[in-house]
Amino acid sequence: MTSFLSILGIEQEKYANHYQEISSYPKQRRLWLAKLLIVDLTLSLPSLFSWLIINLLLMNSVNGFVVSLSSWMLIVFLNHFHYFIQVSLNSVSNIIISMVEIIFIIFASNKVFLSTHWLPIVLPINSLILNDWSQLNSLPLWIVGVTLLFICFLPINSKSY
């Protein structure tokens, strides 16, 4: 879902006004970061609230917080990663990479990647399976790294991406 939203987010700007609004704004990178933050909140808030409400109803709020935090970090990472892929490659590559991510998530849920720390998509799943917060410690660094790559790959004052 995040790959399609990143494709739509980039192509919306491309086809709506050919980046004229963003190109005319003096702080283009801040505008893109604001757009990323808005999409992150739009994607994350329903998931956070639903997990918290379900776990409060089940009287298990600590595990609900871990599940909410894990799902939020996974959504944010995937959103930033797919925006980066959309800017640096193209839509077809973005969709193919998202299919590979689905395979990684399936394998991670089957406990294949329990000791893997180099694959950031499996870290939230491992934290839920192992009930261990330490799996989530490196994911914010991955999110910041992918966001910086996205910002660095943005062509500034360009009409097409």
N, C-alpha and C positions, 0 to 999 in steps of 0.2 A: 504494500500500500504506500509506503514512504517513497518508493522509487517512482510510482506514478504521480504522487503529489509533487515531487521535485521536478519531474518532467513538466508537469502542468505549471508549476511556479515559474520556471525559467522560460518556457514557451509563452506563457501569458504575457510576460514583459516583452518578449521578442515580437510577438504578433500584435499586441495591443498598440504599442507606440514605438516599436523598434528601438527601445532603450532610450528614447529621447528624454523622458523624465529623469531617469537615473543619470544619464550622461550630462544633463544640465545641472544636476545637484553637485555642489563642490566637494562634499564628503560622501562619495559613492560607496566606499567600503562600510561606513557606518550605516548607510541605508540598507545595504545587503545584510548586515548583521541584525538590524532591526527586523527585517523581513524574516530572517531565520528564527529569531526569537518568537515572533508572532506565530509562525508555523509550528514551532516547538510547543508553545502553549496550547495552540488549537488541537494538536495531536495528543498532548499529554494529559490535559485536564480531565477529559472523560474517563480515561484509563485510571488515573489516580483516584478519582472520586468513586468509581465503581468498585475498585479493589478495596478501598478503605471502608466503604459502606458494607460490602459483603463480609469482610472480616470483623467489623464491629457487630454485625448481626450474629456472626458465629462466635462472638466473644473471644476472638483471637487477634487482637489489634497489633501485637508485635510482629507476627508473621505477615499481617496485612501491610504493615509499613515496609517490610523487606520486599514483598512482592510489588508494592507500588513503586518503591525506589528502583528496583531492578527493571520493571517495565518502562518507567520513565527514562532511565539512562539508556536503555536499548532503543527506545523510540528517538531520543535526541541524537544518539550516535548514528543511527541509520538515516535520519533526516539530513544531518550534516554531511555524512558520507555520500549520500545520493545526490545532494546538491553539488558536491565536489566532482563526482563522476559526470554529472550532466554538463558542468562547465568545461571540464577537461577533456571528456570524450564525446559521447553522443547518447541519444535515447536508446538505441539498440543495445549498446554496451551496458547501459544502466539496467535495462530489463534482464539481460543475461546474467549480470552480476547479482541481481536480486534473486534470480532462480537458484544460483549457487548458494546464496545466503540461506535460502529456505532449506536446502539440503544440509547445510552446516547446522541449522537450528534443529532439524530432525535428528541428526547424529548426536548433537549435544544433549538433547532430551533423552536419548538412549544411553547416556553416560559414556560416550566415546571420547570426548574431549575434556575429561575431568582434570587432567594435569596440564592442560594447554593454557598458556598465558599470552601467547603471541597472537591469538585470534580473538579480537575484541567482541565479536558478535556472540561468542559462547560464554563470556564472563558473567552476564546476568543470569543465564540459565544455570551455570555451574553454582552460582551463589544460592539459587533456589534449591537445587538438588542437594547440595552439601549443607545447606542452612548455615552458610559461612559468609560474613560480611567482607572478609579480606579479598574475595574474588572481585569485588566492586571497586577496590582501591585504585587500580590502574585505569579504569574506564574513563574517569574525567580527563586524564592526560591524553587518552586517545581522542576524546571529543575535542579538546583544545587543539590537538595536532591536526585533526581533519579540518577544523574550522579555519585554522591558519593557512592550511594548504588551499582551501576554498577561496579565501580572501586573496592569497598570493596569485592564484590562477585567474582571477578576474581581470579581463582586459579593461583597463581604465581608459575612458574617452573613446571607446570603440562602439561602433554601431551594430556589430554582430558578434555573437559568441559561437 
